Amino acid sequence: MKLKILKTKKDYQTALERFEEIFQAKPASTESDEADVLSLLLKEYEEKHYVIEAPNPLEAIKYRMEQQGLTNSDLAVILGFKSRVTDIFKKNRKLNLTMVRKLHHELNIPLATLVKEY
């Protein structure tokens, strides 16, 4: 395959198919080098055309709670009051700095996600 910048979806599909063919090439082989370059080209195309935005803070909290099997009561223990949890999920109260720090520390949610507008 001739290596070039991927500009179209067809270029992307062709490169992806070729990459799948040579993915398990022996190290230091010509195909291995080609796979290395193709992976960079594919990554560049995907970062430009398949952008995944970070979730809003509430979605991130709910997702992490689901992952860890936590309830609203568990979250209330982290934040201090059950009424805060209800107010936050109903969007009657915004997350404050103390809550952001606790959520980041206890649930390991990235700070950049927690401070986004919602």
The 8 nearest C-alpha neighbors of each residue, nearest first, counted from 0:
[[1, 2, 17, 14, 33, 13, 3, 37],
 [0, 2, 3, 14, 33, 4, 37, 17],
 [1, 3, 0, 4, 37, 36, 33, 14],
 [4, 2, 5, 1, 40, 6, 10, 37],
 [3, 5, 6, 40, 2, 44, 10, 43],
 [6, 4, 10, 11, 7, 3, 44, 40],
 [7, 5, 4, 10, 8, 11, 44, 9],
 [8, 6, 10, 9, 5, 11, 12, 44],
 [7, 9, 11, 10, 12, 6, 5, 13],
 [8, 10, 12, 7, 11, 13, 6, 14],
 [11, 9, 7, 13, 5, 8, 12, 14],
 [10, 12, 8, 14, 9, 13, 5, 15],
 [13, 11, 15, 9, 14, 10, 8, 16],
 [12, 14, 16, 10, 15, 11, 9, 17],
 [15, 13, 17, 11, 12, 16, 18, 10],
 [14, 16, 18, 12, 17, 13, 11, 19],
 [17, 15, 19, 13, 18, 14, 12, 20],
 [16, 18, 20, 14, 19, 15, 13, 21],
 [17, 19, 15, 21, 20, 16, 22, 34],
 [18, 20, 16, 22, 17, 21, 15, 23],
 [21, 19, 17, 18, 22, 16, 23, 24],
 [22, 20, 24, 18, 23, 19, 30, 34],
 [21, 23, 19, 18, 24, 20, 34, 31],
 [24, 22, 21, 25, 31, 20, 19, 26],
 [23, 25, 31, 21, 22, 30, 26, 28],
 [24, 26, 28, 31, 23, 27, 30, 29],
 [27, 25, 28, 31, 24, 32, 30, 23],
 [28, 26, 31, 25, 29, 32, 30, 24],
 [29, 27, 31, 30, 26, 25, 32, 24],
 [28, 30, 32, 31, 33, 27, 24, 34],
 [31, 29, 33, 28, 32, 24, 34, 21],
 [32, 30, 34, 28, 24, 33, 29, 26],
 [33, 31, 35, 29, 30, 34, 28, 36],
 [32, 34, 30, 36, 31, 35, 37, 29],
 [33, 35, 37, 31, 32, 36, 18, 38],
 [36, 34, 32, 38, 33, 37, 31, 39],
 [35, 37, 33, 39, 38, 34, 40, 32],
 [38, 36, 34, 40, 39, 35, 41, 33],
 [37, 39, 41, 35, 36, 40, 34, 42],
 [40, 38, 42, 36, 37, 41, 43, 35],
 [41, 39, 37, 43, 42, 38, 44, 36],
 [42, 40, 38, 44, 43, 39, 37, 45],
 [41, 43, 39, 45, 40, 44, 38, 46],
 [42, 44, 40, 46, 41, 45, 39, 47],
 [43, 45, 41, 47, 42, 46, 48, 40],
 [46, 44, 49, 42, 48, 47, 43, 41],
 [47, 45, 43, 44, 49, 48, 50, 42],
 [46, 48, 44, 45, 49, 43, 50, 42],
 [49, 47, 45, 46, 50, 44, 43, 8],
 [50, 48, 45, 46, 47, 51, 44, 52],
 [49, 51, 46, 48, 52, 47, 45, 53],
 [52, 50, 49, 53, 46, 54, 48, 45],
 [51, 53, 50, 54, 55, 49, 112, 46],
 [52, 54, 51, 55, 112, 59, 56, 111],
 [55, 53, 59, 58, 52, 56, 112, 57],
 [54, 56, 58, 57, 117, 59, 115, 112],
 [57, 55, 113, 59, 58, 112, 60, 54],
 [58, 56, 60, 59, 55, 61, 88, 117],
 [57, 59, 61, 55, 60, 56, 54, 62],
 [58, 60, 56, 62, 57, 61, 54, 63],
 [61, 59, 57, 63, 62, 58, 64, 56],
 [62, 60, 64, 58, 63, 59, 65, 57],
 [61, 63, 59, 65, 64, 60, 58, 66],
 [64, 62, 66, 60, 65, 61, 59, 67],
 [65, 63, 69, 61, 67, 62, 66, 68],
 [64, 66, 68, 62, 63, 67, 61, 69],
 [67, 65, 63, 64, 68, 62, 69, 61],
 [66, 68, 64, 65, 69, 63, 106, 62],
 [69, 67, 65, 66, 64, 70, 63, 73],
 [68, 70, 64, 67, 73, 65, 71, 74],
 [71, 69, 73, 72, 74, 68, 64, 65],
 [70, 72, 74, 73, 75, 84, 69, 81],
 [73, 71, 75, 70, 74, 81, 76, 69],
 [74, 72, 70, 76, 75, 71, 69, 77],
 [73, 75, 71, 77, 76, 72, 78, 70],
 [76, 74, 81, 72, 80, 78, 77, 73],
 [75, 77, 79, 73, 74, 78, 72, 80],
 [76, 78, 74, 75, 79, 101, 73, 105],
 [79, 77, 75, 76, 80, 98, 74, 101],
 [78, 80, 76, 75, 77, 81, 83, 74],
 [81, 79, 75, 83, 82, 78, 76, 84],
 [82, 80, 75, 84, 83, 72, 85, 79],
 [81, 83, 85, 80, 84, 86, 75, 87],
 [84, 82, 86, 81, 80, 85, 87, 75],
 [83, 85, 87, 81, 82, 86, 75, 88],
 [84, 86, 82, 88, 83, 87, 89, 81],
 [87, 85, 91, 83, 89, 92, 84, 88],
 [86, 88, 92, 90, 84, 89, 85, 91],
 [87, 89, 90, 85, 86, 84, 57, 91],
 [90, 88, 86, 87, 91, 85, 92, 84],
 [91, 89, 87, 88, 92, 86, 93, 85],
 [90, 92, 86, 89, 87, 93, 88, 85],
 [93, 91, 87, 86, 90, 94, 83, 89],
 [94, 92, 87, 95, 90, 91, 86, 117],
 [93, 95, 98, 99, 92, 96, 87, 114],
 [96, 94, 98, 97, 99, 93, 100, 92],
 [95, 97, 99, 98, 100, 94, 114, 101],
 [96, 98, 100, 99, 95, 101, 94, 78],
 [99, 97, 101, 95, 100, 96, 94, 102],
 [100, 98, 96, 102, 97, 101, 103, 113],
 [99, 101, 103, 97, 98, 102, 104, 96],
 [100, 102, 98, 104, 103, 99, 105, 97],
 [103, 101, 99, 105, 106, 104, 100, 98],
 [102, 104, 107, 108, 100, 101, 106, 105],
 [103, 105, 101, 107, 102, 106, 100, 108],
 [106, 104, 102, 107, 103, 101, 77, 108],
 [107, 105, 102, 108, 103, 104, 63, 101],
 [106, 108, 103, 104, 105, 109, 102, 63],
 [107, 109, 103, 106, 110, 102, 113, 112],
 [110, 108, 111, 112, 103, 107, 113, 102],
 [109, 111, 113, 112, 103, 114, 108, 99],
 [112, 110, 109, 114, 113, 115, 108, 53],
 [113, 111, 110, 109, 115, 114, 56, 55],
 [112, 114, 56, 110, 111, 115, 99, 109],
 [113, 115, 111, 112, 110, 116, 56, 99],
 [116, 114, 112, 113, 55, 117, 56, 111],
 [117, 115, 114, 55, 56, 113, 112, 93],
 [116, 55, 115, 56, 57, 90, 93, 114]]
